[in-house]
Amino acid sequence: MVNFRNHAQAMVAEFLARGGVIQLLPEGKPHSVAVQYLRLFDMEVEALAGLGGAQPRLIFRRKPITLQRLVKLANRHRFRHRLPPFELALIRVN
């Protein structure tokens, strides 16, 4: 049986040898991973700073978009590439 870890390392090494680039996505802000993912595929996405620490305004193709719709869009793209979906957990504060 092929060791998965060795196989994965060999695949990554081959990808890098062919000129591939691996970018780490920033942690922290809930919108940042989906925004960065879509930008990797040259999609026009902006996160404009919110006022007073509020959630940033998200702009997709020059139109406002909600975080839920942005994640749904990213997940459709990920589904086509057979990648696991992003999850969006909303926390309700009373």
C-alpha positions in Angstrom: 0.0 0.0 0.0 1.3 3.5 -0.9 1.9 5.7 2.0 -0.4 8.7 1.6 2.0 11.2 3.2 4.9 10.2 0.8 2.5 10.3 -2.2 1.2 13.8 -1.2 4.8 15.1 -0.7 5.8 13.7 -4.1 2.8 15.4 -5.8 3.6 18.7 -4.1 7.3 18.5 -5.1 6.3 17.7 -8.7 3.9 20.7 -8.7 6.6 23.0 -7.4 9.2 21.7 -9.9 6.8 22.6 -12.8 6.7 26.2 -11.5 3.6 25.9 -9.3 3.2 28.3 -6.4 1.6 27.6 -3.0 0.1 30.6 -1.2 -1.0 30.4 2.4 -4.3 32.1 3.1 -4.5 34.5 6.1 -6.4 33.5 9.2 -8.6 35.7 11.4 -11.4 37.5 9.5 -14.2 35.2 8.4 -14.5 36.7 4.9 -10.8 36.6 4.1 -10.4 33.0 3.1 -13.3 33.1 0.6 -12.1 36.5 -0.8 -8.5 35.2 -1.2 -9.7 32.0 -2.8 -11.7 33.8 -5.4 -8.9 36.3 -6.1 -6.6 33.3 -6.9 -8.9 32.7 -9.9 -8.8 36.4 -11.0 -12.3 37.1 -9.8 -13.0 40.8 -8.8 -13.6 40.7 -5.1 -13.0 43.5 -2.6 -13.4 43.8 1.1 -13.9 47.4 2.1 -13.3 48.3 5.7 -16.4 48.5 7.9 -16.9 51.5 10.2 -16.0 51.0 13.9 -14.9 47.4 13.5 -18.1 46.4 11.8 -18.1 43.6 9.2 -16.5 44.8 6.0 -18.5 45.5 2.9 -17.9 42.9 0.3 -17.9 43.9 -3.4 -18.0 41.3 -6.2 -17.7 42.6 -9.8 -18.4 46.1 -8.6 -21.6 45.2 -6.8 -22.2 44.7 -3.1 -22.6 41.1 -2.0 -23.3 39.4 1.3 -20.9 37.1 3.0 -23.3 34.2 2.6 -23.6 34.8 -1.1 -19.8 35.1 -1.5 -19.3 31.8 0.3 -22.0 30.2 -1.8 -20.2 31.5 -5.0 -16.8 30.2 -3.8 -18.4 26.8 -2.9 -19.9 26.4 -6.4 -16.4 27.0 -7.8 -14.8 24.6 -5.3 -17.5 21.9 -6.2 -16.5 22.1 -9.9 -12.9 21.5 -8.9 -13.9 18.7 -6.5 -12.7 20.6 -3.4 -14.4 20.5 0.0 -16.8 23.4 0.6 -16.2 26.4 2.9 -18.4 26.5 6.0 -19.9 29.6 7.3 -20.9 29.6 11.0 -22.9 32.5 12.1 -23.0 33.3 15.9 -26.0 35.0 17.3 -25.3 37.4 20.1 -28.3 38.2 22.4 
